[in-house]
Amino acid sequence: MTLKLVKPEAKESAEVHLHFSYSQLSTYLIPTIWDIPEKVDSVIVEVPDPNGPWGARGVGELPFLPTAAAISAAVHDATGVWFDEFPLTPERVLRGLGKI
């Protein structure tokens, strides 16, 4: 996902179909700081991932999860227009503002 934030030409390699087991967002339990264990054991996996480039495994994507929402909210605060497609290219922003 993070690659799509900065490279317009980045494409998804597969379609994702999600099924939610809850009917309302109010019943969805969101993890909090109290759900984090006191001790986390790291495990080094030395087997290459067949899906990753050169066998690499993803490790640092979690801090980027709120990035798209934060950027979208900042642009909304600045322009008053919500954007729901990334990356936010100049053309998309100008189109959203009605300038194109």
Contact map, one row per residue, 1 for C-alpha under 8 A:
1111100000000000000000000000000000000000000000000000000000000000000000000000000000000000000000000000
1111110000000000000000000000000000000000000000000000000000001001000000000000000000000000000000000000
1111111001000000000000000000000000000000000000000000000000000000000000000000000000000000000000000000
1111111111100000000000000000000000000000000000000000000000000000000000000000000000000110000000000000
1111111100000000000000000000000000000000000000000000000000000000000100000000000000000111000000000000
0111111100000000000000000000000000000000000000000000000000000000000000000000000000000010000000000000
0011111111000000000000000000000000000000000000000000000000000000000000000000000000000010000000000000
0001111111000000000000000000000000000000000000000000000000000000000000000000000000000110100000000000
0001001111100000000000000000000000000000000000000000000000000000000000000000000000000000000000000000
0011001111110000000000000000000000000000000000000000000000000000000000000000000000000000000000000000
0001000011111000000000000000000000000000000000000000000000000000000000000000000000000000000000000000
0000000001111110000000000000000000000000000000000000000000000000000000000000000000000000000000000000
0000000000111110000000000000000000000000000000000000000000000000000000000000000000000000000000000000
0000000000011111000000000000000000000000000000000000000000000000000000000000000000000000000000000000
0000000000011111100000000000000000000000000000000000000000000000000000000000000000000000000000000000
0000000000000111110000000000000000000000000000000000000000000000000000000000000000000000000000000000
0000000000000011111000000000000000000000000000000000000000000000000000000000000000000000000000000000
0000000000000001111100000000000000000000000000000000000000000000000000000000000000000000000000000000
0000000000000000111110000000000000000000000000000000000000000000000000000000000000000000000000000000
0000000000000000011111100000000000000000000000000000000000000000000000000000000000000000000000000000
0000000000000000001111100000000000000000000000000000000000000000000000000000000000000000000000000000
0000000000000000000111111011000000000000000000000000000000000000000000000000000000000000000000000000
0000000000000000000111111010000000000000000000000000000000000000000000000000000000000000000000000000
0000000000000000000001111111000000000000000000000000000000000000000000000000000000000000000000000000
0000000000000000000001111111000000000000000000000000000000000000000000000000000000000000000000000000
0000000000000000000000011111000000000000000000000000000000000000000000000000000000000000000000000000
0000000000000000000001111111100000000000000000000000000000000000000000000000000000000000000000000000
0000000000000000000001011111110000000000000000000000000000000000000000000000000000000000000000000000
0000000000000000000000000011111000000000000000000000000000000000000000000000000000000000000000000000
0000000000000000000000000001111100000000000000000000000000000000000000000000000000000000000000000000
0000000000000000000000000000111111100000000000000000000000000000000000000000000000000000000000000000
0000000000000000000000000000011111110000000000000000000000000000000000000000000000000000000000000000
0000000000000000000000000000001111110000000000000000000000000000000000000000000000000000000000000000
0000000000000000000000000000001111111000000000000000000000000000000000000000000000000000000000000000
0000000000000000000000000000001111111000000000000000000000000000000000000000000000000000000000000000
0000000000000000000000000000000111111100000000000000000000000000000000000000000000000000000000000000
0000000000000000000000000000000001111111000000000000000000000000000000000000000000000000000000000000
0000000000000000000000000000000000011111000000000000000000000000000000000000000000000000000000000000
0000000000000000000000000000000000001111100000000000000000000000000000000000000000000000000000000000
0000000000000000000000000000000000001111110000000000000000000000000000000000000000000000000000000000
0000000000000000000000000000000000000011111000000000000000000000000000000000000000000000000000000000
0000000000000000000000000000000000000001111100000000000000000000000000000000000000000000000000000000
0000000000000000000000000000000000000000111110000000000000000000000000000000000000000000000000000000
0000000000000000000000000000000000000000011111000000000000000000000000000000000000000000000000000000
0000000000000000000000000000000000000000001111100000000000000000000000000000000000000000000000000000
0000000000000000000000000000000000000000000111110000000000000000000000000000000000000000000000000000
0000000000000000000000000000000000000000000011111000001000000000000000000000000000000000000000000000
0000000000000000000000000000000000000000000001111101011110000000000000000000000000000000000000000000
0000000000000000000000000000000000000000000000111111001110000000000000000000000000000000000000000000
0000000000000000000000000000000000000000000000011111101000000000000000000000000000000000000000000000
0000000000000000000000000000000000000000000000001111101000000000000000000000000000000000000000000000
0000000000000000000000000000000000000000000000011111111111000000000000000000000000000000000000000000
0000000000000000000000000000000000000000000000000111111100000000000000000000000000000000000000000000
0000000000000000000000000000000000000000000000010001111100000000000000000000000000000000000000000000
0000000000000000000000000000000000000000000000111111111110000000000000000000000000000000000000000000
0000000000000000000000000000000000000000000000011001111111000000000000000000000000000000000000000000
0000000000000000000000000000000000000000000000011001001111100000000000000000000000000000000000000000
0000000000000000000000000000000000000000000000000001000111111000000000000000000000000000000000000000
0000000000000000000000000000000000000000000000000000000011111100000000000000000000000000000000000000
0000000000000000000000000000000000000000000000000000000001111111000000000000000000000000000000000000
0100000000000000000000000000000000000000000000000000000001111111100000000000000000000000000000000000
0000000000000000000000000000000000000000000000000000000000111111100000000000000000000000000000000000
0000000000000000000000000000000000000000000000000000000000011111111000000000000000000000000000000000
0100000000000000000000000000000000000000000000000000000000011111111100000000000000000000000000000000
0000000000000000000000000000000000000000000000000000000000001111111100000000000000000000000000000000
0000000000000000000000000000000000000000000000000000000000000011111111000000000000000000000000000000
0000000000000000000000000000000000000000000000000000000000000011111111100000000000000000000000000000
0000100000000000000000000000000000000000000000000000000000000001111111110000000000000100000000000000
0000000000000000000000000000000000000000000000000000000000000000011111111000000000000000000000000000
0000000000000000000000000000000000000000000000000000000000000000011111111100000000000000000000000000
0000000000000000000000000000000000000000000000000000000000000000001111111110000000000000000000000000
0000000000000000000000000000000000000000000000000000000000000000000111111111000001110000000000000000
0000000000000000000000000000000000000000000000000000000000000000000011111111100001000000000000000000
0000000000000000000000000000000000000000000000000000000000000000000001111111110000000000000000000000
0000000000000000000000000000000000000000000000000000000000000000000000111111111111000000000000000000
0000000000000000000000000000000000000000000000000000000000000000000000011111111111100000000000000000
0000000000000000000000000000000000000000000000000000000000000000000000001111111110000000000000000000
0000000000000000000000000000000000000000000000000000000000000000000000000111111100000000000000000000
0000000000000000000000000000000000000000000000000000000000000000000000000011111110000000000000001000
0000000000000000000000000000000000000000000000000000000000000000000000000011111111000000000000000000
0000000000000000000000000000000000000000000000000000000000000000000000000011101111100000000000011000
0000000000000000000000000000000000000000000000000000000000000000000000011011000111110000000000000000
0000000000000000000000000000000000000000000000000000000000000000000000010001000011111101000010010000
0000000000000000000000000000000000000000000000000000000000000000000000010000000001111100000000000000
0000000000000000000000000000000000000000000000000000000000000000000000000000000000111111000000000000
0001100100000000000000000000000000000000000000000000000000000000000100000000000000111111100000000000
0001111100000000000000000000000000000000000000000000000000000000000000000000000000001111100000000000
0000100000000000000000000000000000000000000000000000000000000000000000000000000000101111110110000000
0000000100000000000000000000000000000000000000000000000000000000000000000000000000000111111110000000
0000000000000000000000000000000000000000000000000000000000000000000000000000000000000001111111000000
0000000000000000000000000000000000000000000000000000000000000000000000000000000000000000111111100001
0000000000000000000000000000000000000000000000000000000000000000000000000000000000000001111111110000
0000000000000000000000000000000000000000000000000000000000000000000000000000000000100001111111111000
0000000000000000000000000000000000000000000000000000000000000000000000000000000000000000011111111111
0000000000000000000000000000000000000000000000000000000000000000000000000000000000000000001111111111
0000000000000000000000000000000000000000000000000000000000000000000000000000000010100000000111111110
0000000000000000000000000000000000000000000000000000000000000000000000000000001010000000000011111111
0000000000000000000000000000000000000000000000000000000000000000000000000000000000000000000001111111
0000000000000000000000000000000000000000000000000000000000000000000000000000000000000000000001111111
0000000000000000000000000000000000000000000000000000000000000000000000000000000000000000001001101111
